[in-house]
């Protein structure tokens, strides 16, 4: 059985906890700080919308290739937009493994980075037509004993 993007986003959202808003990581070397944050290794490029579904947002990120496949890494995402005329800020914590190679942009050939995206369910506060999205993303490591 093949799930729709909305069903996949809802299943992902149901399995995730909310995160605190954190800053944008953007430098080329990944370094872990004392709190478990990776100070770089991930760059939030932009958010996209699914034209057919205002209940989905799609964060696009650039991640260092060597970090892919590490199941202890999570992306903490904060997105701010307008829903039903009110400003809404949503926070997500998404396993890096839940992101997929994007088909919206060509992958950088021969580079140490990969472009990824994920579909996030915002159907309880859908984005207003014409609303912009701003936000941030941070790569963090969650240890098994945390």
C-alpha positions in Angstrom: 0.0 0.0 0.0 1.4 3.4 -1.0 0.8 6.3 1.4 0.0 9.8 0.2 2.3 12.6 1.2 -0.3 13.9 3.6 -0.5 10.5 5.3 3.3 10.2 5.5 3.5 13.7 7.0 0.7 12.9 9.6 2.5 9.7 10.5 5.8 11.5 10.9 4.2 14.3 12.9 2.5 11.8 15.2 5.8 10.2 16.0 7.7 13.4 16.7 8.0 15.7 19.7 8.0 19.5 19.5 11.3 21.3 19.8 12.4 24.7 20.9 13.2 27.3 18.2 16.9 27.3 17.5 19.3 29.2 15.2 20.2 28.5 11.6 23.4 26.5 11.1 25.4 27.4 8.1 29.2 26.9 8.3 31.0 24.1 6.4 32.4 22.1 9.3 30.1 20.1 11.6 31.0 20.5 15.3 29.1 19.2 18.2 28.6 21.5 21.2 28.1 20.5 24.8 24.3 20.6 24.5 24.2 18.1 21.6 23.7 20.7 18.9 25.7 20.4 15.7 26.9 23.9 15.0 27.1 23.4 11.3 26.6 20.7 8.7 23.1 21.8 7.8 21.8 24.8 6.0 18.0 25.6 5.7 17.7 26.8 2.1 14.0 27.7 2.1 10.5 26.4 2.6 8.3 25.2 -0.3 4.5 24.7 -0.4 2.5 21.9 -1.9 0.3 23.9 -4.3 -2.4 21.3 -4.0 -2.3 21.1 -0.2 -2.1 24.1 2.1 -1.7 21.7 5.0 1.9 20.7 4.1 5.1 22.7 4.2 8.4 21.4 2.8 11.6 22.6 4.3 14.6 22.2 2.0 18.0 21.7 3.6 21.6 21.2 2.5 23.3 18.6 4.7 26.9 17.3 4.7 26.9 14.0 2.9 29.0 12.3 5.7 26.2 12.9 8.2 23.5 11.0 6.2 22.5 7.7 7.8 23.3 8.7 11.3 20.1 7.8 13.2 21.1 9.9 16.2 20.8 13.2 14.2 17.6 15.3 14.2 16.6 18.5 12.5 14.9 21.0 14.8 12.8 23.3 12.6 10.9 26.5 13.4 8.5 27.8 10.8 6.5 31.1 11.1 3.6 31.9 8.7 0.0 33.2 8.7 -2.9 30.9 9.2 -6.5 32.1 9.2 -5.2 35.7 9.4 -3.1 35.0 12.6 0.7 34.6 12.8 1.6 31.0 13.7 4.9 29.6 14.8 5.3 25.8 14.5 8.2 23.8 15.9 9.2 20.3 14.7 11.9 17.8 15.5 12.4 15.5 12.5 14.9 12.6 12.3 17.5 13.4 9.6 16.7 9.9 8.3 13.1 11.1 7.5 14.4 13.6 5.0 14.7 12.4 1.3 16.9 13.6 -1.5 14.9 16.4 -3.1 13.6 16.2 -6.7 12.9 19.9 -6.7 16.6 20.9 -7.3 19.6 19.2 -9.0 22.0 17.6 -6.5 25.4 19.2 -6.4 27.8 16.9 -8.3 31.0 15.9 -6.7 30.4 17.9 -3.6 30.2 16.8 0.1 26.6 18.2 0.4 23.2 16.7 -0.4 19.9 18.6 -0.9 17.1 17.1 1.1 13.4 17.8 1.9 10.6 16.5 4.1 6.9 17.0 4.2 5.5 18.4 7.4 1.9 18.4 8.4 0.4 21.7 9.3 -3.2 20.8 8.6 -4.4 22.0 12.0 -3.2 25.5 11.1 -2.9 25.6 7.3 -1.0 28.4 5.6 -3.0 31.2 4.2 -2.9 31.7 0.4 -0.1 34.1 -0.4 1.5 33.9 3.1 5.3 33.8 3.3 7.2 31.3 5.6 10.3 32.2 7.6 12.1 30.0 9.9 15.3 28.3 11.1 16.8 24.8 11.4 19.4 23.2 13.5 21.0 19.8 13.4 21.2 18.1 16.8 22.4 14.8 18.1 20.1 12.8 20.4 21.9 10.1 22.4 20.1 6.9 23.4 20.5 7.8 27.1 19.0 11.3 26.6 
